Amino acid sequence: MRNVPLVEKETVKNMVFPREEVLMSKDSAAERRTLLERATILSNLYHNKVKIVFEDRDGSKMVDTTIWATTEASIMLKGGVVIPIHRIHSIDLV
């Protein structure tokens, strides 16, 4: 995912997320879940930021932030910003 525009986390709450999964395999989805859980721990304990590439209805975007919580269906960022897990392409533990 090169040339993905970086957006501010505050703009994410205005985005529309389709219901379709962005990853093609169950293995990729399982790896994504593991990375999200690790990123959440690092964010909460050490305030580490992560780069998250996700896709809304207009295309791929990236946000550089900390993850406050990971639920079954979504991640929560500071300020109540939510990204559905099924729309996340990748997580880079910077």
PDB file of N, CA, C and O in Angstrom:
ATOM      1  N   MET A   1       0.829  -1.178   0.000  1.00  0.00           N
ATOM      2  CA  MET A   1       0.000   0.000   0.000  1.00  0.00           C
ATOM      3  C   MET A   1       0.878   1.248   0.000  1.00  0.00           C
ATOM      4  O   MET A   1       1.160   1.822   1.052  1.00  0.00           O
ATOM      5  N   ARG A   2       1.288   1.642  -1.142  1.00  0.00           N
ATOM      6  CA  ARG A   2       2.083   2.857  -1.273  1.00  0.00           C
ATOM      7  C   ARG A   2       1.189   4.012  -1.689  1.00  0.00           C
ATOM      8  O   ARG A   2       0.136   3.825  -2.298  1.00  0.00           O
ATOM      9  N   ASN A   3       1.638   5.202  -1.344  1.00  0.00           N
ATOM     10  CA  ASN A   3       0.917   6.413  -1.715  1.00  0.00           C
ATOM     11  C   ASN A   3      -0.500   6.470  -1.146  1.00  0.00           C
ATOM     12  O   ASN A   3      -1.411   7.009  -1.775  1.00  0.00           O
ATOM     13  N   VAL A   4      -0.670   5.918   0.029  1.00  0.00           N
ATOM     14  CA  VAL A   4      -1.957   5.989   0.714  1.00  0.00           C
ATOM     15  C   VAL A   4      -1.988   7.305   1.479  1.00  0.00           C
ATOM     16  O   VAL A   4      -1.071   7.580   2.253  1.00  0.00           O
ATOM     17  N   PRO A   5      -3.017   8.127   1.285  1.00  0.00           N
ATOM     18  CA  PRO A   5      -3.053   9.421   1.969  1.00  0.00           C
ATOM     19  C   PRO A   5      -3.187   9.269   3.485  1.00  0.00           C
ATOM     20  O   PRO A   5      -3.957   8.448   3.983  1.00  0.00           O
ATOM     21  N   LEU A   6      -2.418  10.084   4.197  1.00  0.00           N
ATOM     22  CA  LEU A   6      -2.483  10.140   5.652  1.00  0.00           C
ATOM     23  C   LEU A   6      -3.608  11.090   6.035  1.00  0.00           C
ATOM     24  O   LEU A   6      -3.685  12.211   5.533  1.00  0.00           O
ATOM     25  N   VAL A   7      -4.483  10.631   6.934  1.00  0.00           N
ATOM     26  CA  VAL A   7      -5.592  11.465   7.398  1.00  0.00           C
ATOM     27  C   VAL A   7      -5.501  11.636   8.906  1.00  0.00           C
ATOM     28  O   VAL A   7      -4.906  10.813   9.602  1.00  0.00           O
ATOM     29  N   GLU A   8      -6.089  12.699   9.394  1.00  0.00           N
ATOM     30  CA  GLU A   8      -6.171  12.928  10.832  1.00  0.00           C
ATOM     31  C   GLU A   8      -7.259  12.030  11.415  1.00  0.00           C
ATOM     32  O   GLU A   8      -8.296  11.815  10.787  1.00  0.00           O
ATOM     33  N   LYS A   9      -7.022  11.510  12.608  1.00  0.00           N
ATOM     34  CA  LYS A   9      -7.991  10.589  13.205  1.00  0.00           C
ATOM     35  C   LYS A   9      -9.359  11.234  13.404  1.00  0.00           C
ATOM     36  O   LYS A   9     -10.377  10.541  13.385  1.00  0.00           O
ATOM     37  N   GLU A  10      -9.395  12.535  13.591  1.00  0.00           N
ATOM     38  CA  GLU A  10     -10.673  13.221  13.795  1.00  0.00           C
ATOM     39  C   GLU A  10     -11.575  13.157  12.561  1.00  0.00           C
ATOM     40  O   GLU A  10     -12.797  13.246  12.685  1.00  0.00           O
ATOM     41  N   THR A  11     -10.989  13.003  11.381  1.00  0.00           N
ATOM     42  CA  THR A  11     -11.790  12.936  10.158  1.00  0.00           C
ATOM     43  C   THR A  11     -12.415  11.557   9.944  1.00  0.00           C
ATOM     44  O   THR A  11     -13.346  11.417   9.151  1.00  0.00           O
ATOM     45  N   VAL A  12     -11.913  10.548  10.639  1.00  0.00           N
ATOM     46  CA  VAL A  12     -12.397   9.175  10.463  1.00  0.00           C
ATOM     47  C   VAL A  12     -13.863   9.042  10.874  1.00  0.00           C
ATOM     48  O   VAL A  12     -14.602   8.264  10.271  1.00  0.00           O
ATOM     49  N   LYS A  13     -14.288   9.785  11.883  1.00  0.00           N
ATOM     50  CA  LYS A  13     -15.674   9.647  12.355  1.00  0.00           C
ATOM     51  C   LYS A  13     -16.695  10.088  11.309  1.00  0.00           C
ATOM     52  O   LYS A  13     -17.875   9.765  11.438  1.00  0.00           O
ATOM     53  N   ASN A  14     -16.273  10.816  10.278  1.00  0.00           N
ATOM     54  CA  ASN A  14     -17.176  11.242   9.212  1.00  0.00           C
ATOM     55  C   ASN A  14     -17.167  10.306   8.007  1.00  0.00           C
ATOM     56  O   ASN A  14     -17.876  10.544   7.029  1.00  0.00           O
ATOM     57  N   MET A  15     -16.373   9.251   8.074  1.00  0.00           N
ATOM     58  CA  MET A  15     -16.238   8.325   6.945  1.00  0.00           C
ATOM     59  C   MET A  15     -17.309   7.248   6.990  1.00  0.00           C
ATOM     60  O   MET A  15     -17.828   6.904   8.052  1.00  0.00           O
ATOM     61  N   VAL A  16     -17.628   6.725   5.814  1.00  0.00           N
ATOM     62  CA  VAL A  16     -18.613   5.645   5.688  1.00  0.00           C
ATOM     63  C   VAL A  16     -17.854   4.369   5.328  1.00  0.00           C
ATOM     64  O   VAL A  16     -17.038   4.359   4.406  1.00  0.00           O
ATOM     65  N   PHE A  17     -18.134   3.287   6.072  1.00  0.00           N
ATOM     66  CA  PHE A  17     -17.443   2.027   5.881  1.00  0.00           C
ATOM     67  C   PHE A  17     -18.391   0.959   5.339  1.00  0.00           C
ATOM     68  O   PHE A  17     -19.377   0.622   5.994  1.00  0.00           O
ATOM     69  N   PRO A  18     -18.103   0.422   4.150  1.00  0.00           N
ATOM     70  CA  PRO A  18     -18.918  -0.668   3.609  1.00  0.00           C
ATOM     71  C   PRO A  18     -18.821  -1.920   4.492  1.00  0.00           C
ATOM     72  O   PRO A  18     -17.957  -2.003   5.364  1.00  0.00           O
ATOM     73  N   ARG A  19     -19.695  -2.871   4.263  1.00  0.00           N
ATOM     74  CA  ARG A  19     -19.748  -4.097   5.071  1.00  0.00           C
ATOM     75  C   ARG A  19     -18.775  -5.171   4.620  1.00  0.00           C
ATOM     76  O   ARG A  19     -18.511  -6.112   5.368  1.00  0.00           O
ATOM     77  N   GLU A  20     -18.236  -5.052   3.412  1.00  0.00           N
ATOM     78  CA  GLU A  20     -17.372  -6.094   2.858  1.00  0.00           C
ATOM     79  C   GLU A  20     -16.000  -6.124   3.547  1.00  0.00           C
ATOM     80  O   GLU A  20     -15.450  -5.089   3.926  1.00  0.00           O
ATOM     81  N   GLU A  21     -15.478  -7.323   3.692  1.00  0.00           N
ATOM     82  CA  GLU A  21     -14.137  -7.567   4.227  1.00  0.00           C
ATOM     83  C   GLU A  21     -13.108  -7.153   3.180  1.00  0.00           C
ATOM     84  O   GLU A  21     -13.298  -7.409   1.991  1.00  0.00           O
ATOM     85  N   VAL A  22     -12.006  -6.508   3.616  1.00  0.00           N
ATOM     86  CA  VAL A  22     -10.972  -6.076   2.677  1.00  0.00           C
ATOM     87  C   VAL A  22      -9.862  -7.102   2.490  1.00  0.00           C
ATOM     88  O   VAL A  22      -9.110  -7.018   1.519  1.00  0.00           O
ATOM     89  N   LEU A  23      -9.742  -8.065   3.394  1.00  0.00           N
ATOM     90  CA  LEU A  23      -8.715  -9.099   3.267  1.00  0.00           C
ATOM     91  C   LEU A  23      -9.296 -10.337   2.595  1.00  0.00           C
ATOM     92  O   LEU A  23     -10.485 -10.628   2.719  1.00  0.00           O
ATOM     93  N   MET A  24      -8.435 -11.060   1.880  1.00  0.00           N
ATOM     94  CA  MET A  24      -8.900 -12.189   1.071  1.00  0.00           C
ATOM     95  C   MET A  24      -8.887 -13.539   1.784  1.00  0.00           C
ATOM     96  O   MET A  24      -9.604 -14.454   1.379  1.00  0.00           O
ATOM     97  N   SER A  25      -8.087 -13.678   2.835  1.00  0.00           N
ATOM     98  CA  SER A  25      -7.986 -15.002   3.463  1.00  0.00           C
ATOM     99  C   SER A  25      -8.238 -14.939   4.963  1.00  0.00           C
ATOM    100  O   SER A  25      -8.080 -13.900   5.603  1.00  0.00           O
ATOM    101  N   LYS A  26      -8.637 -16.093   5.500  1.00  0.00           N
ATOM    102  CA  LYS A  26      -8.845 -16.190   6.948  1.00  0.00           C
ATOM    103  C   LYS A  26      -7.525 -16.059   7.700  1.00  0.00           C
ATOM    104  O   LYS A  26      -7.495 -15.530   8.811  1.00  0.00           O
ATOM    105  N   ASP A  27      -6.434 -16.537   7.103  1.00  0.00           N
ATOM    106  CA  ASP A  27      -5.126 -16.415   7.737  1.00  0.00           C
ATOM    107  C   ASP A  27      -4.720 -14.948   7.873  1.00  0.00           C
ATOM    108  O   ASP A  27      -4.196 -14.537   8.908  1.00  0.00           O
ATOM    109  N   SER A  28      -4.964 -14.162   6.825  1.00  0.00           N
ATOM    110  CA  SER A  28      -4.657 -12.729   6.872  1.00  0.00           C
ATOM    111  C   SER A  28      -5.496 -12.034   7.937  1.00  0.00           C
ATOM    112  O   SER A  28      -5.000 -11.164   8.653  1.00  0.00           O
ATOM    113  N   ALA A  29      -6.751 -12.413   8.041  1.00  0.00           N
ATOM    114  CA  ALA A  29      -7.639 -11.824   9.047  1.00  0.00           C
ATOM    115  C   ALA A  29      -7.176 -12.198  10.454  1.00  0.00           C
ATOM    116  O   ALA A  29      -7.238 -11.370  11.362  1.00  0.00           O
ATOM    117  N   ALA A  30      -6.717 -13.425  10.643  1.00  0.00           N
ATOM    118  CA  ALA A  30      -6.222 -13.857  11.955  1.00  0.00           C
ATOM    119  C   ALA A  30      -4.940 -13.107  12.316  1.00  0.00           C
ATOM    120  O   ALA A  30      -4.754 -12.724  13.471  1.00  0.00           O
ATOM    121  N   GLU A  31      -4.066 -12.895  11.347  1.00  0.00           N
ATOM    122  CA  GLU A  31      -2.841 -12.139  11.587  1.00  0.00           C
ATOM    123  C   GLU A  31      -3.172 -10.683  11.929  1.00  0.00           C
ATOM    124  O   GLU A  31      -2.547 -10.089  12.807  1.00  0.00           O
ATOM    125  N   ARG A  32      -4.146 -10.121  11.238  1.00  0.00           N
ATOM    126  CA  ARG A  32      -4.579  -8.755  11.524  1.00  0.00           C
ATOM    127  C   ARG A  32      -5.062  -8.644  12.968  1.00  0.00           C
ATOM    128  O   ARG A  32      -4.711  -7.698  13.672  1.00  0.00           O
ATOM    129  N   ARG A  33      -5.865  -9.611  13.406  1.00  0.00           N
ATOM    130  CA  ARG A  33      -6.392  -9.614  14.778  1.00  0.00           C
ATOM    131  C   ARG A  33      -5.248  -9.643  15.787  1.00  0.00           C
ATOM    132  O   ARG A  33      -5.268  -8.899  16.767  1.00  0.00           O
ATOM    133  N   THR A  34      -4.257 -10.492  15.558  1.00  0.00           N
ATOM    134  CA  THR A  34      -3.110 -10.593  16.456  1.00  0.00           C
ATOM    135  C   THR A  34      -2.348  -9.275  16.526  1.00  0.00           C
ATOM    136  O   THR A  34      -1.977  -8.825  17.610  1.00  0.00           O
ATOM    137  N   LEU A  35      -2.115  -8.656  15.371  1.00  0.00           N
ATOM    138  CA  LEU A  35      -1.414  -7.374  15.338  1.00  0.00           C
ATOM    139  C   LEU A  35      -2.207  -6.278  16.040  1.00  0.00           C
ATOM    140  O   LEU A  35      -1.627  -5.445  16.737  1.00  0.00           O
ATOM    141  N   LEU A  36      -3.522  -6.271  15.865  1.00  0.00           N
ATOM    142  CA  LEU A  36      -4.351  -5.266  16.537  1.00  0.00           C
ATOM    143  C   LEU A  36      -4.303  -5.414  18.053  1.00  0.00           C
ATOM    144  O   LEU A  36      -4.232  -4.422  18.778  1.00  0.00           O
ATOM    145  N   GLU A  37      -4.341  -6.647  18.524  1.00  0.00           N
ATOM    146  CA  GLU A  37      -4.276  -6.872  19.965  1.00  0.00           C
ATOM    147  C   GLU A  37      -2.923  -6.447  20.522  1.00  0.00           C
ATOM    148  O   GLU A  37      -2.853  -5.848  21.595  1.00  0.00           O
ATOM    149  N   ARG A  38      -1.849  -6.753  19.799  1.00  0.00           N
ATOM    150  CA  ARG A  38      -0.512  -6.338  20.212  1.00  0.00           C
ATOM    151  C   ARG A  38      -0.395  -4.806  20.190  1.00  0.00           C
ATOM    152  O   ARG A  38       0.149  -4.206  21.118  1.00  0.00           O
ATOM    153  N   ALA A  39      -0.907  -4.187  19.131  1.00  0.00           N
ATOM    154  CA  ALA A  39      -0.855  -2.721  19.009  1.00  0.00           C
ATOM    155  C   ALA A  39      -1.634  -2.041  20.125  1.00  0.00           C
ATOM    156  O   ALA A  39      -1.222  -0.993  20.622  1.00  0.00           O
ATOM    157  N   THR A  40      -2.748  -2.628  20.518  1.00  0.00           N
ATOM    158  CA  THR A  40      -3.552  -2.065  21.611  1.00  0.00           C
ATOM    159  C   THR A  40      -2.771  -2.092  22.917  1.00  0.00           C
ATOM    160  O   THR A  40      -2.781  -1.117  23.667  1.00  0.00           O
ATOM    161  N   ILE A  41      -2.105  -3.185  23.188  1.00  0.00           N
ATOM    162  CA  ILE A  41      -1.295  -3.301  24.407  1.00  0.00           C
ATOM    163  C   ILE A  41      -0.161  -2.290  24.392  1.00  0.00           C
ATOM    164  O   ILE A  41       0.062  -1.589  25.379  1.00  0.00           O
ATOM    165  N   LEU A  42       0.558  -2.210  23.272  1.00  0.00           N
ATOM    166  CA  LEU A  42       1.674  -1.266  23.174  1.00  0.00           C
ATOM    167  C   LEU A  42       1.198   0.182  23.285  1.00  0.00           C
ATOM    168  O   LEU A  42       1.871   1.022  23.883  1.00  0.00           O
ATOM    169  N   SER A  43       0.042   0.461  22.707  1.00  0.00           N
ATOM    170  CA  SER A  43      -0.517   1.814  22.782  1.00  0.00           C
ATOM    171  C   SER A  43      -0.868   2.194  24.217  1.00  0.00           C
ATOM    172  O   SER A  43      -0.594   3.311  24.655  1.00  0.00           O
ATOM    173  N   ASN A  44      -1.471   1.267  24.938  1.00  0.00           N
ATOM    174  CA  ASN A  44      -1.910   1.559  26.298  1.00  0.00           C
ATOM    175  C   ASN A  44      -0.767   1.582  27.309  1.00  0.00           C
ATOM    176  O   ASN A  44      -0.758   2.414  28.217  1.00  0.00           O
ATOM    177  N   LEU A  45       0.187   0.682  27.157  1.00  0.00           N
ATOM    178  CA  LEU A  45       1.288   0.624  28.118  1.00  0.00           C
ATOM    179  C   LEU A  45       2.380   1.647  27.838  1.00  0.00           C
ATOM    180  O   LEU A  45       2.899   2.276  28.761  1.00  0.00           O
ATOM    181  N   TYR A  46       2.727   1.813  26.568  1.00  0.00           N
ATOM    182  CA  TYR A  46       3.879   2.634  26.210  1.00  0.00           C
ATOM    183  C   TYR A  46       3.526   3.848  25.349  1.00  0.00           C
ATOM    184  O   TYR A  46       4.412   4.606  24.953  1.00  0.00           O
ATOM    185  N   HIS A  47       2.244   4.035  25.059  1.00  0.00           N
ATOM    186  CA  HIS A  47       1.774   5.142  24.221  1.00  0.00           C
ATOM    187  C   HIS A  47       2.380   5.106  22.826  1.00  0.00           C
ATOM    188  O   HIS A  47       2.553   6.144  22.186  1.00  0.00           O
ATOM    189  N   ASN A  48       2.707   3.890  22.354  1.00  0.00           N
ATOM    190  CA  ASN A  48       3.248   3.728  21.003  1.00  0.00           C
ATOM    191  C   ASN A  48       2.175   4.012  19.969  1.00  0.00           C
ATOM    192  O   ASN A  48       1.031   3.579  20.107  1.00  0.00           O
ATOM    193  N   LYS A  49       2.556   4.745  18.929  1.00  0.00           N
ATOM    194  CA  LYS A  49       1.649   4.980  17.819  1.00  0.00           C
ATOM    195  C   LYS A  49       1.825   3.867  16.794  1.00  0.00           C
ATOM    196  O   LYS A  49       2.887   3.253  16.697  1.00  0.00           O
ATOM    197  N   VAL A  50       0.771   3.622  16.038  1.00  0.00           N
ATOM    198  CA  VAL A  50       0.802   2.640  14.957  1.00  0.00           C
ATOM    199  C   VAL A  50       0.241   3.285  13.694  1.00  0.00           C
ATOM    200  O   VAL A  50      -0.559   4.218  13.757  1.00  0.00           O
ATOM    201  N   LYS A  51       0.676   2.773  12.558  1.00  0.00           N
ATOM    202  CA  LYS A  51       0.120   3.219  11.286  1.00  0.00           C
ATOM    203  C   LYS A  51      -0.914   2.183  10.857  1.00  0.00           C
ATOM    204  O   LYS A  51      -0.604   0.998  10.730  1.00  0.00           O
ATOM    205  N   ILE A  52      -2.133   2.639  10.638  1.00  0.00           N
ATOM    206  CA  ILE A  52      -3.234   1.760  10.263  1.00  0.00           C
ATOM    207  C   ILE A  52      -3.688   2.139   8.858  1.00  0.00           C
ATOM    208  O   ILE A  52      -4.087   3.278   8.614  1.00  0.00           O
ATOM    209  N   VAL A  53      -3.625   1.186   7.944  1.00  0.00           N
ATOM    210  CA  VAL A  53      -4.144   1.400   6.590  1.00  0.00           C
ATOM    211  C   VAL A  53      -5.513   0.748   6.539  1.00  0.00           C
ATOM    212  O   VAL A  53      -5.662  -0.443   6.811  1.00  0.00           O
ATOM    213  N   PHE A  54      -6.512   1.550   6.186  1.00  0.00           N
ATOM    214  CA  PHE A  54      -7.884   1.064   6.149  1.00  0.00           C
ATOM    215  C   PHE A  54      -8.568   1.592   4.897  1.00  0.00           C
ATOM    216  O   PHE A  54      -8.002   2.397   4.156  1.00  0.00           O
ATOM    217  N   GLU A  55      -9.776   1.135   4.674  1.00  0.00           N
ATOM    218  CA  GLU A  55     -10.502   1.537   3.475  1.00  0.00           C
ATOM    219  C   GLU A  55     -11.932   1.919   3.810  1.00  0.00           C
ATOM    220  O   GLU A  55     -12.685   1.130   4.380  1.00  0.00           O
ATOM    221  N   ASP A  56     -12.298   3.151   3.444  1.00  0.00           N
ATOM    222  CA  ASP A  56     -13.691   3.568   3.571  1.00  0.00           C
ATOM    223  C   ASP A  56     -14.330   3.469   2.182  1.00  0.00           C
ATOM    224  O   ASP A  56     -13.742   2.876   1.278  1.00  0.00           O
ATOM    225  N   ARG A  57     -15.497   4.029   2.004  1.00  0.00           N
ATOM    226  CA  ARG A  57     -16.171   3.885   0.708  1.00  0.00           C
ATOM    227  C   ARG A  57     -15.465   4.630  -0.416  1.00  0.00           C
ATOM    228  O   ARG A  57     -15.710   4.351  -1.590  1.00  0.00           O
ATOM    229  N   ASP A  58     -14.581   5.584  -0.069  1.00  0.00           N
ATOM    230  CA  ASP A  58     -13.875   6.362  -1.080  1.00  0.00           C
ATOM    231  C   ASP A  58     -12.481   5.841  -1.403  1.00  0.00           C
ATOM    232  O   ASP A  58     -11.833   6.361  -2.312  1.00  0.00           O
ATOM    233  N   GLY A  59     -11.999   4.827  -0.682  1.00  0.00           N
ATOM    234  CA  GLY A  59     -10.678   4.268  -0.960  1.00  0.00           C
ATOM    235  C   GLY A  59      -9.821   4.126   0.275  1.00  0.00           C
ATOM    236  O   GLY A  59     -10.279   4.336   1.398  1.00  0.00           O
ATOM    237  N   SER A  60      -8.561   3.765   0.049  1.00  0.00           N
ATOM    238  CA  SER A  60      -7.627   3.505   1.149  1.00  0.00           C
ATOM    239  C   SER A  60      -7.098   4.798   1.752  1.00  0.00           C
ATOM    240  O   SER A  60      -6.899   5.801   1.067  1.00  0.00           O
ATOM    241  N   LYS A  61      -6.877   4.732   3.061  1.00  0.00           N
ATOM    242  CA  LYS A  61      -6.344   5.852   3.824  1.00  0.00           C
ATOM    243  C   LYS A  61      -5.462   5.296   4.936  1.00  0.00           C
ATOM    244  O   LYS A  61      -5.512   4.107   5.250  1.00  0.00           O
ATOM    245  N   MET A  62      -4.651   6.179   5.528  1.00  0.00           N
ATOM    246  CA  MET A  62      -3.799   5.766   6.627  1.00  0.00           C
ATOM    247  C   MET A  62      -3.943   6.764   7.764  1.00  0.00           C
ATOM    248  O   MET A  62      -4.085   7.966   7.539  1.00  0.00           O
ATOM    249  N   VAL A  63      -3.904   6.256   8.978  1.00  0.00           N
ATOM    250  CA  VAL A  63      -3.931   7.101  10.167  1.00  0.00           C
ATOM    251  C   VAL A  63      -2.781   6.659  11.074  1.00  0.00           C
ATOM    252  O   VAL A  63      -2.507   5.466  11.204  1.00  0.00           O
ATOM    253  N   ASP A  64      -2.117   7.621  11.693  1.00  0.00           N
ATOM    254  CA  ASP A  64      -0.996   7.369  12.598  1.00  0.00           C
ATOM    255  C   ASP A  64      -1.460   7.759  13.996  1.00  0.00           C
ATOM    256  O   ASP A  64      -1.595   8.945  14.300  1.00  0.00           O
ATOM    257  N   THR A  65      -1.704   6.761  14.849  1.00  0.00           N
ATOM    258  CA  THR A  65      -2.361   7.029  16.123  1.00  0.00           C
ATOM    259  C   THR A  65      -2.112   5.900  17.110  1.00  0.00           C
ATOM    260  O   THR A  65      -1.428   4.927  16.791  1.00  0.00           O
ATOM    261  N   THR A  66      -2.667   6.029  18.304  1.00  0.00           N
ATOM    262  CA  THR A  66      -2.674   4.948  19.282  1.00  0.00           C
ATOM    263  C   THR A  66      -4.055   4.298  19.271  1.00  0.00           C
ATOM    264  O   THR A  66      -5.056   4.938  18.950  1.00  0.00           O
ATOM    265  N   ILE A  67      -4.089   3.022  19.625  1.00  0.00           N
ATOM    266  CA  ILE A  67      -5.353   2.288  19.705  1.00  0.00           C
ATOM    267  C   ILE A  67      -5.723   2.158  21.174  1.00  0.00           C
ATOM    268  O   ILE A  67      -4.954   1.613  21.966  1.00  0.00           O
ATOM    269  N   TRP A  68      -6.884   2.651  21.534  1.00  0.00           N
ATOM    270  CA  TRP A  68      -7.324   2.580  22.921  1.00  0.00           C
ATOM    271  C   TRP A  68      -7.953   1.247  23.266  1.00  0.00           C
ATOM    272  O   TRP A  68      -7.789   0.753  24.381  1.00  0.00           O
ATOM    273  N   ALA A  69      -8.677   0.655  22.314  1.00  0.00           N
ATOM    274  CA  ALA A  69      -9.350  -0.617  22.597  1.00  0.00           C
ATOM    275  C   ALA A  69      -9.591  -1.368  21.297  1.00  0.00           C
ATOM    276  O   ALA A  69      -9.744  -0.772  20.230  1.00  0.00           O
ATOM    277  N   THR A  70      -9.621  -2.696  21.412  1.00  0.00           N
ATOM    278  CA  THR A  70      -9.979  -3.567  20.298  1.00  0.00           C
ATOM    279  C   THR A  70     -11.132  -4.446  20.759  1.00  0.00           C
ATOM    280  O   THR A  70     -11.024  -5.155  21.760  1.00  0.00           O
ATOM    281  N   THR A  71     -12.233  -4.394  20.023  1.00  0.00           N
ATOM    282  CA  THR A  71     -13.389  -5.231  20.332  1.00  0.00           C
ATOM    283  C   THR A  71     -13.484  -6.333  19.280  1.00  0.00           C
ATOM    284  O   THR A  71     -12.592  -6.476  18.444  1.00  0.00           O
ATOM    285  N   GLU A  72     -14.532  -7.087  19.322  1.00  0.00           N
ATOM    286  CA  GLU A  72     -14.745  -8.146  18.340  1.00  0.00           C
ATOM    287  C   GLU A  72     -14.877  -7.578  16.925  1.00  0.00           C
ATOM    288  O   GLU A  72     -14.432  -8.202  15.962  1.00  0.00           O
ATOM    289  N   ALA A  73     -15.482  -6.407  16.799  1.00  0.00           N
ATOM    290  CA  ALA A  73     -15.804  -5.872  15.480  1.00  0.00           C
ATOM    291  C   ALA A  73     -15.058  -4.601  15.082  1.00  0.00           C
ATOM    292  O   ALA A  73     -15.029  -4.254  13.901  1.00  0.00           O
ATOM    293  N   SER A  74     -14.452  -3.896  16.050  1.00  0.00           N
ATOM    294  CA  SER A  74     -13.850  -2.610  15.700  1.00  0.00           C
ATOM    295  C   SER A  74     -12.710  -2.245  16.634  1.00  0.00           C
ATOM    296  O   SER A  74     -12.494  -2.883  17.665  1.00  0.00           O
ATOM    297  N   ILE A  75     -11.977  -1.189  16.242  1.00  0.00           N
ATOM    298  CA  ILE A  75     -10.970  -0.619  17.130  1.00  0.00           C
ATOM    299  C   ILE A  75     -11.432   0.782  17.500  1.00  0.00           C
ATOM    300  O   ILE A  75     -12.117   1.450  16.726  1.00  0.00           O
ATOM    301  N   MET A  76     -11.046   1.217  18.694  1.00  0.00           N
ATOM    302  CA  MET A  76     -11.411   2.543  19.153  1.00  0.00           C
ATOM    303  C   MET A  76     -10.140   3.360  19.343  1.00  0.00           C
ATOM    304  O   MET A  76      -9.179   2.925  19.978  1.00  0.00           O
ATOM    305  N   LEU A  77     -10.169   4.557  18.769  1.00  0.00           N
ATOM    306  CA  LEU A  77      -9.078   5.499  18.904  1.00  0.00           C
ATOM    307  C   LEU A  77      -9.492   6.599  19.876  1.00  0.00           C
ATOM    308  O   LEU A  77     -10.644   6.647  20.308  1.00  0.00           O
ATOM    309  N   LYS A  78      -8.575   7.466  20.213  1.00  0.00           N
ATOM    310  CA  LYS A  78      -8.877   8.575  21.116  1.00  0.00           C
ATOM    311  C   LYS A  78     -10.031   9.409  20.562  1.00  0.00           C
ATOM    312  O   LYS A  78     -10.138   9.605  19.351  1.00  0.00           O
ATOM    313  N   GLY A  79     -10.882   9.893  21.446  1.00  0.00           N
ATOM    314  CA  GLY A  79     -11.991  10.740  21.038  1.00  0.00           C
ATOM    315  C   GLY A  79     -13.198   9.973  20.535  1.00  0.00           C
ATOM    316  O   GLY A  79     -14.076  10.550  19.894  1.00  0.00           O
ATOM    317  N   GLY A  80     -13.254   8.675  20.818  1.00  0.00           N
ATOM    318  CA  GLY A  80     -14.402   7.881  20.397  1.00  0.00           C
ATOM    319  C   GLY A  80     -14.431   7.555  18.920  1.00  0.00           C
ATOM    320  O   GLY A  80     -15.477   7.169  18.397  1.00  0.00           O
ATOM    321  N   VAL A  81     -13.309   7.701  18.232  1.00  0.00           N
ATOM    322  CA  VAL A  81     -13.223   7.371  16.808  1.00  0.00           C
ATOM    323  C   VAL A  81     -13.149   5.857  16.655  1.00  0.00           C
ATOM    324  O   VAL A  81     -12.363   5.193  17.331  1.00  0.00           O
ATOM    325  N   VAL A  82     -13.978   5.314  15.757  1.00  0.00           N
ATOM    326  CA  VAL A  82     -14.077   3.865  15.585  1.00  0.00           C
ATOM    327  C   VAL A  82     -13.789   3.491  14.128  1.00  0.00           C
ATOM    328  O   VAL A  82     -14.272   4.138  13.198  1.00  0.00           O
ATOM    329  N   ILE A  83     -12.987   2.427  13.951  1.00  0.00           N
ATOM    330  CA  ILE A  83     -12.738   1.859  12.622  1.00  0.00           C
ATOM    331  C   ILE A  83     -13.141   0.392  12.680  1.00  0.00           C
ATOM    332  O   ILE A  83     -12.656  -0.341  13.543  1.00  0.00           O
ATOM    333  N   PRO A  84     -14.020  -0.054  11.779  1.00  0.00           N
ATOM    334  CA  PRO A  84     -14.387  -1.473  11.741  1.00  0.00           C
ATOM    335  C   PRO A  84     -13.169  -2.327  11.353  1.00  0.00           C
ATOM    336  O   PRO A  84     -12.444  -1.992  10.416  1.00  0.00           O
ATOM    337  N   ILE A  85     -12.955  -3.408  12.066  1.00  0.00           N
ATOM    338  CA  ILE A  85     -11.802  -4.269  11.812  1.00  0.00           C
ATOM    339  C   ILE A  85     -11.831  -4.832  10.395  1.00  0.00           C
ATOM    340  O   ILE A  85     -10.779  -4.964   9.771  1.00  0.00           O
ATOM    341  N   HIS A  86     -13.000  -5.163   9.877  1.00  0.00           N
ATOM    342  CA  HIS A  86     -13.073  -5.769   8.541  1.00  0.00           C
ATOM    343  C   HIS A  86     -12.671  -4.811   7.423  1.00  0.00           C
ATOM    344  O   HIS A  86     -12.567  -5.225   6.268  1.00  0.00           O
ATOM    345  N   ARG A  87     -12.441  -3.531   7.749  1.00  0.00           N
ATOM    346  CA  ARG A  87     -12.003  -2.540   6.748  1.00  0.00           C
ATOM    347  C   ARG A  87     -10.525  -2.191   6.886  1.00  0.00           C
ATOM    348  O   ARG A  87     -10.038  -1.310   6.178  1.00  0.00           O
ATOM    349  N   ILE A  88      -9.791  -2.869   7.794  1.00  0.00           N
ATOM    350  CA  ILE A  88      -8.374  -2.596   8.002  1.00  0.00           C
ATOM    351  C   ILE A  88      -7.536  -3.527   7.148  1.00  0.00           C
ATOM    352  O   ILE A  88      -7.668  -4.749   7.207  1.00  0.00           O
ATOM    353  N   HIS A  89      -6.657  -2.909   6.339  1.00  0.00           N
ATOM    354  CA  HIS A  89      -5.735  -3.671   5.492  1.00  0.00           C
ATOM    355  C   HIS A  89      -4.492  -4.099   6.245  1.00  0.00           C
ATOM    356  O   HIS A  89      -4.070  -5.252   6.161  1.00  0.00           O
ATOM    357  N   SER A  90      -3.896  -3.153   6.993  1.00  0.00           N
ATOM    358  CA  SER A  90      -2.627  -3.472   7.655  1.00  0.00           C
ATOM    359  C   SER A  90      -2.408  -2.581   8.868  1.00  0.00           C
ATOM    360  O   SER A  90      -3.001  -1.510   9.002  1.00  0.00           O
ATOM    361  N   ILE A  91      -1.522  -3.069   9.757  1.00  0.00           N
ATOM    362  CA  ILE A  91      -1.139  -2.358  10.963  1.00  0.00           C
ATOM    363  C   ILE A  91       0.382  -2.404  11.015  1.00  0.00           C
ATOM    364  O   ILE A  91       0.979  -3.479  10.959  1.00  0.00           O
ATOM    365  N   ASP A  92       1.000  -1.246  11.120  1.00  0.00           N
ATOM    366  CA  ASP A  92       2.455  -1.168  11.206  1.00  0.00           C
ATOM    367  C   ASP A  92       2.825  -0.684  12.599  1.00  0.00           C
ATOM    368  O   ASP A  92       2.547   0.457  12.966  1.00  0.00           O
ATOM    369  N   LEU A  93       3.451  -1.560  13.368  1.00  0.00           N
ATOM    370  CA  LEU A  93       3.882  -1.223  14.724  1.00  0.00           C
ATOM    371  C   LEU A  93       5.184  -0.445  14.609  1.00  0.00           C
ATOM    372  O   LEU A  93       6.266  -1.031  14.624  1.00  0.00           O
ATOM    373  N   VAL A  94       5.081   0.853  14.498  1.00  0.00           N
ATOM    374  CA  VAL A  94       6.217   1.741  14.189  1.00  0.00           C
ATOM    375  C   VAL A  94       7.339   1.576  15.167  1.00  0.00           C
ATOM    376  O   VAL A  94       8.365   2.246  15.049  1.00  0.00           O
TER     377      VAL A  94
END
